[in-house]
């Protein structure tokens, strides 16, 4: 069964912003990789001469932390997300499909708060109410829910018939929320969730780096049998039964995704660039996969895990285990000379939550 998720009614976002009117239209259930509401600083930027300026900033993704039964992390734009984790024994507290819940807070003085639920049960993806330690919390008040969680022990999700759909542990939630307050510069201010104080909010909104990417064009190169043999040897590839892929990048260059080695649920592929001058290893501004050395330290060529190239975006999807509830998702774009990290999300804990925490974002600008 497909796992679905829903960003709860858009009024949940608006409720946390002073002066905004709640929306009356709830969001429909979506697949888990659906895009949620995007703040203005992360939206596509028109390719004007001023906007095309590439900031050439080296990616420094955030590192998620774990507090009890909650994972938390922030990206370079100071958008922070808390993710509920299933019990360490791997079993949910209620029968049926497990439910996971993420709470995201945007940066800046307003700091909108949103809640997203993910589950295999489409009905459960649209809960009727929440309760913290038995005390009901308004469904449309995401900031209020977060504040209540900081002082509770359990969060209960109820359906329309008041049936309990899930009971989530709040162990570590207060510490995770305090971490968000600190990362976003809210400690001691009036709009902190946990670390409140009398000071007015001066939480910063760091600008996102910009990448001037090239739109794919042209025809992908075709590899000869001799070239395939040379690349296999150069990348020390031993995977059998896979065919290399080629994709046009533009400017007479093509990307080669060369399957190299396999595991139970990860396929590592070496990457090359083909042009009129020959074939060279692809270059990156950040490693793919789990380690600082890249997808596979044993592969002498830059590589990706479960890689794919579509619509000008190269993806790497490193799985920590077959369930896909931990690992690293990455998106890279081509700038004419190398692949640049435009987005990264990660889940370090293999505890049932496949809605990864974003740790890096960049604005991609195409001509």
N, C-alpha and C positions, 0 to 999 in steps of 0.2 A: 504494500500500500504506500502511496506517495505521502511523504511527510509534508504537512502544510504548515504555514505560519501566517500570522496576521499582525500587522501593526494595529493596535487597538484604535478605536475611533479617533480621527484626527483632532478632535477636541481635546484629547488627552495631551497632545502637544501644546495646543493653544492655551490650555488651562494653566500652564506653568509660566506664561508670558504675560506680564502686566499689560492691560489695555487691549488684549486680543479677544475677539469674540469667538466662542466655541462654534465648531462646525457641526452641522446637524446630520452629516452623512458619514456613516461608519465605513471603514475600509473593508472590502470583501476579502475572504480568505485567499491567500496567495501561496505560491510555492516558496520554499525557504530561501531561494536566492533572489527573490523579488527585491527591487530597490525600494527602500523606505523613504520618507520625506527627507529632502536634501536641503541643507541650509544654503543661503545665498553664496557663501564663499566657496562652495564645492561644485557649483553648477558650471556647465560648459561656458567658456569665455569666447566671444567672437574673435575671429582672427584679424584684429586690427593691428596696425604696425606697433602700437604701444604694448598690446597684449601678447604679441608673439615673442617678446623678450624671454629667453630661457634663463631661469635662475641658476641652473647647473649646481644644485645643492645635492651633496652626497646623502643618500637615504640613511636615516637612523631610526628604524622602526622601534616602537615601544615594546616593552617586555611585559606580558601579562603576569599577574600575581594571583595567588590563591589564598583566600582567607576562609577556612572551614569549608562550607559547602557552596562557596561563591568564588568564581574567577572574576577578575577585574583588570582592565587595561585602558590606556589612553593612546591616541595617535598623536602625530606631530602637530595637528591642528587643535589639540586639547579636547577633542570629542572623546568622552569616556563611556565605557559600557561595563555593566555588571551582568554576569551570566550565572544563572542557577545551575548547580550540578546535582546529578542524581547521587543517592547515597553511595558511599565507597564500596558497599557490598554489591552494587549494581542493580538493585531492585527498587522500583518506585514504592512509595508508601500506600498507593491506592491501586486496586486491580485495573487491568486494561492498559491502554497505551500510555506511556509516560508523557508528561508535559514538562517542557522547559520554558523558562521565562528570562528575557533579557530586559534590562533597564538602561537606557542611554540618556546621557545629559550632554547637551551642546555647550560649547564654550561661551564666554562673554557674560556681561552683566545680566542679561535676560535668562540665559541658561535653560532653554526649553527641555522638558523631561518627557520621554516617550517610553512606552512599554510594548514589548512584542512577545507573543506566545507561539511556540512551535510544538506540534504534536502530530501523530498519525491519525488523530480523530478530528475530522473537519468541524464537528459540533463543538468540541472542546476548544478549538481555535478562536471561538467567539464566546467567551465566558459572560455570564450575567452579573457576577459580583465577585469581589475579593473579601477576605476577612483575615485580619492579623490577630492571632490568639483569640479567635472567636468574635472580634469586634469588626463589624462591616466597615469597609472603606469604599468611598465613592469610586465607581468604575471610571469616571471621567476626570479624576484628579490624580494624575500620575505622580506629581510632586508630593501630594499628600500620602500616597501609597508608599513612596520611598521613605518618607519621614517616619511613617508608622512601622515599617520594616526594621528600622534602626533600633526600635525599642521592643521588638517582638521575638518570639521563638519559632513560630510556624506561620506560614502563609497558606491559606486555603483558597482554592479556586472553585467556584460554584457555577453550575449550569442553570439554565432557565427554570428548571423544575426544583431548584435549590439542592440538587444532588451534588455531592462532593466529587469533583473531577480530579483533583490532585491536592496533596498537602506537601508543600515544599519547606524544607528546613531553612531557617534564617540564621543558622550558626555561621558567623563570620560576616553577615550582611552589614552590620554596623561598622565593622572595621573596613570593609570594602567601600562603603559610602564615605567614610572619613578620608580614605585614600583619594577618592574622587575630589572631595572638597580641597584637599591639599594640592593635588596635581593642577586643579583649575584655578588656584589662587583665591579660594573663597574662605579660607579659615579666618574666623573672627568677624565675618561679614553677615549681613542680615539674610542673604539668600543662600547661605550654606545649608546643606541638608542635615548634617550632624554637628559640625564644628561651628555653630552659630555664635555671633557676637554683634555688637552695636554698629560696627563700621559699615558704611555704604559699600556696595559691591563694585569692585574695580577689576573684576576677572578679565584677563586678556583674551583676545581672539587672534592668535597668531595667523599670519597669512600663509596659505598653502603654497609650496613651491610650484613652479610652472615648467612644463616640458613641451617644447616645440617638436611635435611628432610629425612624421611624414606619412601621408596617406598611401596605402599600397596601390601599386599600378604595374602594368606590364604583364608579361607571361612568365610563369615559373620555369626555371631551368630544368632540364631533364638530365639525370645522371646516367653515365655509361656504367657497364659492369665493372670496368677497370677502376673508375672513380669510386664506386661503392666499395670495392675491395681495399682501396687505399685508405678511405675514410674509416672503414672498420678496423684496420690495423692501427691507424693513427690514434683513434679514440679507445683502443683496447676493448672493443665490443665483443661480447660472447653470446648475445641473445640470438636465438634462432627463430625463424618463422615470421619475422617482421620485415616490412618493407619501408625504406626511408621515405619521408614526405618532403616535397619541396613547395615553397610558397613565395610568390612574387612580393618583394618589398618596395619596389620602385627604384628609379635611378639605375636600372640595369642589374640590380642585386636580387638574389633569392636566398631564402632561409632554407636550410636543410635540417630536418628533425630526424636524427638517426638513432633508432632504438638500440640500446647498448646492453642493458642488463635488467633482469626482472626479479621481483620478490613475490610474496603472496598477493600483494595488492598494489604494488608500486612498480611502474615501468620507468626506468631512467633512460633518457635520450640525450645524446651528445648533439651539439648545435654547431653548424657551420654556415658561412656566408659564401655564396657562389657569385662571381662576377667575371668580367672579361679578363681579369688578371689572374684568375685561378680560384682556389678554394682555401679559405682560412677559417680558423675557429672564431665563433661569434664572441663578441665582447659585451660585458654587462657592467652596470654601475652598482650592482648589489648581487649577492649570491642567491641562488634558488635553493629551496629545500630547508632542511632543519639546521644545518651547521654553517658556520662562517666560511668553511671551505667550499661550500656549494652542495649540489645534490648528491654528489658521490666523490669523496676525496680520492678514490681509486681510479676515477676517469680523468685522464690528462686534459680533457677538453671541457669547457663550460657546458653544463647540462641542466635539464629540468626534469621534474618528476610528474608522470602522467600528463605530459605537455600537449598543448594544442594551440593552433594559430587560426584565428577567425576575426574578420573585420578589423584587421590591423592590430590585434591584441594577442600577445603570446601569454599563455597561462601555464602555471605550474601548480599542481595540486598534490602536495605531499601528505600521505595519510599515515597517521600514527598507528592505526589498526584498521581492519577491514570495515568496521561499522562506519567509519568516516566521521567519528565524533571528536577527533583530535588530529592535529596536524597544522599545516601552513598552506594557505591559498595565496597566490601571487599573480599579479597582472603586470606585464611589461609592454612598452611601446617602443618602436624603432625611431631613432632620431636622425638616421642617415649614416651613422657610424657605429652605434651600439644600441643595445636594449636598455631601457630605463625603467626602473620600478615605479609604477604609477599607483599601485595599491597593494597592501598586504593585510591579511587577517590571520589570526592564529588562535588555536585552543591547545593549551599545554596539557590539560587534564582530560583523560579518556573516561569521561563520566556522563555520557549520554547527551550532551548539548552540542549539536552540530551547527549551531548558529554562532560562527566564530567572531572573535573580538577584533575590530579593525585596529591596526597598529601603525599604518602609514597611508597617507593620501597625497596625491599631487594633482594639479589641474593639467589636463592634457589639452593642448591647443593644436589643431590641425589647420592647414591652409584651406 
